[in-house]
């Protein structure tokens, strides 16, 4: 498990999450997108595969089929959900 900071530009917010770095990034994106919908009080009525998770420091788009561990993501890493 790693503690990451996720920026949500659409919300203008940054939130901290503890995530399992060994699960596919697509699963993490699904969870984050669901949280955004809850925050906006909107039903999940879109394809979560339209979101991307990016490393804010390296500006690299993370492949949804890979795992955070494959990118060396560690505690305190800042990611963007766009």
Secondary structure, DSSP 8 states (H G I E B T S, - for coil): -EEEEEEETTTTEEEEEEE-TTSBHHHHHHHHHHHHHHHHT----S-GGG--EEETTTTEE--TTSBGGGGT--TT-EEEE-
